[in-house]
């Protein structure tokens, strides 16, 4: 049976540029280089502005969730901008395969391409469920390992960068150090180094040592955590540069790492076993995968014990137990139980001010975001939680005014 999508062939691999919307700047820079090591030419899209939203709305129904409108808008805008040879360009999106609407982004993008007369442009689905297969694109075991490590190193770099940047005495010295370590990790990956537990630990110690030596001001800043739907939680365009706005208003920003989402997603098999009697093979894969990533997380946490100047995140297992005080781990659509668990982890560790980023059309996010705030406050009365809606019609001014109101409350409590 002929597949209903354009195959990305081996010839295309040699000649085509693959476009990906940039959702996690630190992580995706590392991932781009991993793709390049295996022969894929990747461009990360950073287009911003109202034209992107309008392009998304032109090709995607306005009832689609906001992240879908934004990422498809970026991809379609790139093709229509003249910046790329449309006959030598492919597009890439992640496909979850679950109940989240993100599972349908790939199909919505293909429909948009046909509508624009660009149906010949191949769309590659990144997924781990074998939903689609291509003759010219394959995620090999070494590529997968380095991709996972790019998430691990990305989380560690993001953690230290976010806790150092707001306090730096010399402007942009934190950015230069981030660029230095980004280049060093890529160099090691190319030599198949930096991948073993001992090498990771050595690198983490060197990274933490470098960041701890950056001269900083000892200022009293408002601590703010960011949680919410995955795209608007991390992507600068998706949340209107929320982190930069908070920095400009005397805040230190805490953003939970992406590995937590990976462990949450992989643990679903174990939860399904408890609730529905999932197949044994799925449960074994789920347990082994989560245990392995937790071992990597432990390396990070063990290193941070020697650097008290940095606030370490809570181990995944402990955060999961904390979240169960307000929600069942059987809630697994979208960000599911992970979102309120991240809220609980932040406020329990002294980050009482939390912004929950909620995009239009993401019903699971609204339910597990807004729906648990009262329960979280019952456990932590000082929790100052603010929900911010992101959609095609929302104005940045209204969003920032709501955040300013939250910050004024935070200042009064300091």
N, C-alpha and C positions, 0 to 999 in steps of 0.2 A: 504493500500500500504506500503510495507516494505521500510524503509528509506535507503538511499544509504551511510550510515555511521555507524560506530561501536558505539553501545549505551554504554554510561558510566553508569553502573548500581549501585545500592545501595551497592552491595557486593564490587565493585571496590572502591567505596567511602571509605570503611572501610580499604581496604588493599593497595590501589595504591598510588604512589607518582605522583603528577602532576607537570610537568616542564613548566616554563614560562620564556622566554627571559627577562632579566632585562633591561628595557628601562629608567625608572625614579628611580634612586637608593633610594631617600628619600621616595617618594610616595609608591613605590612597597614594601618596607620593612613594611610599615604600612598596606598595602593591604594584604600582605602575612599573617599577624597575624589575620586580619579580616577573611580570608578564614579558618584559623586554628580554630577560635572560633566556626565555624559551621561545623567542622568535615572534612575539606579538608587539606591534607598534601601537602604543596607546597614547591618546590625548585626553587629559582631564578637562572637562568643560567648566569654566568659571563665569559664563555669561550671566549678567544680572540686569535688573531693571524691569520696567513695566512691559516693555516689548516682549519679554520672555513669557510673562503671564498671559498676555494677549495671544501669543502664538499657541500656548497650551490650550487656552479656552477655544481657540479656533478649531483645533483638531480633537479635543477631548470634551465630552459632555460636562457641563458645569456642575453636575451632581457628583462627579468623580472626586475622590478625596484629593485634597490640596497637594500632597507630595506627588501624586500622579500627574497633575496638571503642570507642576513645576518641572519635574525631570523630563517629561515628554516635551514640554515647551522648550527646554534647553536643547534637547536633541534635534527637534524639528527646526529650531532657529539656526542651529549650527549648519544644518544641511542647506537651508534657504539663504544663508548669509553670504555665500560665495567664498567663505574662508576655506572650504574643503572641496576636493574633486568628488562629486557625488557618485561617480562611477568607480571610485577607488576608496570608498568609505563604508565601514560597517558600524553598527551601534550595539551597545551592550547594556543590559539591565539585569538586576537580580530578581529571581523568581522563588518565592518561599515555598509554594506548593501547599500552603495551609489555607485556613479560612479567611485570612487577611486579604483585602483587595489588592495588595501588592502582588499577589499571585497572578493578577490579570494585567499588570502593566505592560508586559511583553505583547500580549494580544491587542491591547489598546494602541500600542505604538505601531504595530503592523497595520492596523486599520487606518491610523493617521497617515502612514506612508502611502498607502494605496489611494487615500483621499487626495493626497498632494501630488499624485502621479509619480511617486518614488518607490513603488512596490518592489523594485529590483534591488533596493538596499537591504542587505542581510541584517537581521537582528539576532544577537547571540544571547541566550538565556543562561545566566550563571545560576546553577542550582545543584543540589546534592542528592536529588531524588531521581535522577535519570529521566527527567521530564522530556528533555530533547537532547539529541546527539547530532554532532556535526563531523564531517569528514576531515575538516581542517582545524578544528579546535578541540583540544583535549586537555583536561586537568590531570596531569600525571602526579604520581605520588611525591616526587621531589618538589614539584611546583606547589602542590597542596601544602606540604610542610612549610615551605618558605612563605606561602601566603598566610598561614596560621601564625608564623613567627612575626610577620609584619604587623599583625594585630597585637601580638604580645608586646613587641618593642614599641609600637604606636601608643598603646595604653600607658606604658611606663613613661615615655617621653611626654605625652600629653599631661599626665599627672604632675610631673615635676615642672614642666613648662608653666602650667596654670598656677602653680603655687609660688613661682618665682617671678614671672613677668610683671605682676602688679607692683612689686616692691623694688625692682631693679633701680640702682642708682644711676647707671650709665645706660642711656636709651639704646634699645635694640641689642644689647649684649646677650640677652636670653635667646633672641631669634638667631643670632649668629651661632650660639652653642647648639641650638636645635639643628641648624643646617649642617654643622660639623658632624654631629652624631648620625644624622640621616645619611650623610655620605659615607661614614665609616661602616654603618650597618650594611648598606648596599654593597660596599667593597667586600665585606666579609661574605655576604650571601653569594657573590659571584665566584668566590673561592670555596664555596660550600662550607664556610665556617660560621661560627656564632649560632649554631643550631643545637648543640648538645647542652645538657643541663649545666655542666661545668662552665662551658663557654658563655652561656646566657648569664649565669651568676657573675662571672668575671666582668662581662660588659655592663651589667646592671650596677655593679659596685663602681665602675669607672664613670658611668653616666651620673649616678647619684653624687659621687665625689665632685665632679665638675660643676653640677648645678648648685651644690651646697656652698661652693666657693665664690659664686657670683655675689658681688657686694650689693647689699639690700638695705633699704630704709626700714626701720622698725616702726611701722605705722599701724594704727588700729583701723582696720578696714572691715566693712560689712561682709560677712560670709554668706554667699548665695549659691545654692545648688540648682542645677538645671536637670529636669527629667522630662519624660514625655515620649511621644511617638518618635521612632528612631531617626527619621530624616530631619524633622524640624528641631530635634534635640541637638543634632551635631552640625548640620549644614548651615553655613553662614548666610547664604541666600535664603534658605528656607525659614530662618528665624530672624531675618532682618538684622544680622550682625549683633545678636543679643549679647554675646560675650564682650564685644568691644564697647557696647553701650554701658554695660555694668562696670567695666573697668573705668570708664570715664566718670562714673558716679561713685568712686571710692569703694569698689567692691573687689573681693577675691572670689573667684568663681570655681566651683567644683562640679565636674561633669563625670558621672560614672563611665567606666571604660566599656568598650564594645565586647570584651571577652565575657562579661556578665551576660550579655544577650546571647552569645554563642552557647554558653552553658545552660541558660534557660531553654533555648531551642532544643538542645540535645537531650535535656532531661525530660522532655515531653513524653518520650517512650516509656519512661519509668512511671510517670503519672498516669498514662493511659493503661498501663498494666494494672494499677490499683483500681482504676475506675471501670475499665471495659475488658480486661483480660487480653491485653496486647500480646502479639506473638513473641515467643521467647527470644528469637534472633534479634528483634528490634530492641528488646529490653537490654540484652547483653551489649549490643552496640552502644546504646544510650549510656549504660553504666561505665563502660570502658572509656568512652569519649570524654565524659564529664570528669572521671577520675584523672585522666591524663591532663586535661586543661587545668584542673585544680592543682596538680603537681607543679605546673608552670606558674600558676598564681602564687603558690607557696614560695617559690624562689623569689618572686618580687617582694612578697611580704617579709621574708626573712632578711633580705637586703635592707629594706626600709627600717627595720628594727635598730640598725646602727646609725640611722640618720634621723634623729628626733626632730630636726627642723622641718621635716615633711610629714604631712598627715597621710597615713596609709589607709586604703579602703578596707572595708570589712570583708573577710573571706566569704565566698559565695554561699557555702553551706550555712553559715551563721546568718547571713542576710535573708536566706530563704526561710529559716526558722522565725526570724523577726517578722517577715512579711505575713506569715501564717497567723499572726495575731489579729490581722484585719481582713485577710482574704484567703480563699482556698487555692492551693497550687493546681487545682483542676481547672482554674480559669487561665486559658492559654491561647486565646485569640489575640492577634496583634502582639503588643508588649505584655499582655496578660498580667499575671501576679507580680511580674518583675517590676513594673512601674511603681506600685505602692510599696513594694519591698525596698526599692531605691529611696523612696521618700523616707521610709522608716529608718533606713541606714544613715541617711544624712542627718536627720533631726536628732537621732540618738547619739550621734557623735559631735553634736554642737553646732552643726550647720542648720540653724532653725529656720532660715529663710529659703524657701524653695519655690521656684517657678516651674509650673507644669505646662509644657508647650503642647497645645492641642490643635491639630489641623482640622479643617472642615472635612466632614465626611468620614472621620475615623471614629466610628461608634464604639469599638472596644476601648479606645483610648479615653473617650469621654466617660465611659462607665467606670473603668478602673482608675481613672484620674480623679475627676470630680466626685465620683461616687464613694470614694474611701476617705476623703478629707476629714469628714466629721469623726470617723473612727480613729484616724491618725491623731487628731487633736485630743481625743479621749485619753490616749496613751501619753501624748506629749502636748500639754496645754499651751506651751510657749511656741508651738509650731506656727510659723507665719507663711502660709501657703497661698500662692496666687496662680490662678489658671489664666493663660493667655491664648486666645484663639488666633489661628493663622489661616487666612483664606484669601481668595482672589480679590474680595471686596474690602477686606480689613485695611485700615490706614495705619501706617507706622506710628503716627502721632497718638492715636488712641491706645495702641499697644504700650507705647512708652509711658503714657500718662498713668496707666494702670500699674506699671512696674514702679514708677516714681512713688505712687501711693503706698505700695508695699515697702519700698525702701524707707519712706518716712516713718512708717510704723517700726521698722527694724532699727532706725536711728534712735527712736524714743526708748527702745528697750535696752540699748547698749549701755 
